[in-house]
Amino acid sequence: MLTRKFSLLHFILLLLVLSCSTESPLTPALKDHSVIATSIKLEQKGYAASALDSLILVVTGDGIDRIKQALIIEGTKAQAHLQVPTDVKLKMEVTGYQDTTAVLYGSKEFIGKKDSTAQVQIKLDFLVPTLILSPPDTVLQIGDRIHLHLAARNVDNMSTFGAEVHFDPTKLQVVELDREDTFLRSNHGSIMQLEFTKDNSAGTVKAVLGIFPASSAVSGSGNIGVIVFEAIAPDTTDISIRIDNQSHSDLGLFDKHANLMYSVGLGSRLFIQQSAAH
């Protein structure tokens, strides 16, 4: 796992802290404890909670038992209810997983007060090289077009980029593809386009790009290309990113020494509605 982290996202925790009583529907009354209702929303464009398989909130502090809560993910939001002590410094940690791999992590200290509402921001960092589609969640109508940016996050000396985007061709069609070269050229290299194609019958877009010379490999985060989709039928539809090098040898992220990096792909979800005319 890479130790370099790039600050890309923020979660907002809305904490409603209430004194416990026998009337509380959330937890039984406990002395010197309070109940918090947490609502976590991804504030920055470029990522969706729905792209994660799980999102875990852990609360620790002096003299308390460790609290671990799986959050309920709905689109760009995640929610949970849990009980914490009041007037104690707590550390709140959020980790996002794809399968069993920790992809995102952030933490923040917080002191709960009775009968008060607080807002806590937790900055999340990508823990591994990640490919994303941005924006992550969008509502559109039949006939609308949307620009989705294919982007790399937290890469280290990347010299070759290979990814396959999969979509439902009965709901979406690709009408335009464009490269975004600023990031890949940021270390003064040139770009070799090995493949950048669409197949509206199969529902795929494939991008394989290299940086020459390999010593001009890039690190950090940036856009690779933009895919323009047109919505053709109503539904909730997911767009996924595949980088499985075992199924296709040209997929994946490679460093300047041609070594395959461990990386994950996180897609997008579109909510397509009937147009107003219908």
Beta strands, then each sheet from edge to edge (+ up, - down):
strand 1: 7-19
strand 2: 33-42
strand 3: 54-61
strand 4: 67-70
strand 5: 72-74
strand 6: 77-85
strand 7: 89-98
strand 8: 101-111
strand 9: 116-126
strand 10: 130-134
strand 11: 137-141
strand 12: 145-166
strand 13: 172-179
strand 14: 190-199
strand 15: 204-212
strand 16: 218-231
strand 17: 235-242
strand 18: 252-255
strand 19: 264-266
strand 20: 268-273
sheet 1: 4+ 3- 7+ 8- 9+ 1- 2+ 6- 5+
sheet 2: 11+ 20+ 17- 12+ 10- 19-
sheet 3: 11+ 20+ 17- 12+ 15- 14+
sheet 4: 11+ 20+ 17- 12+ 16- 13+
sheet 5: 11+ 20+ 17- 12+ 18-
end
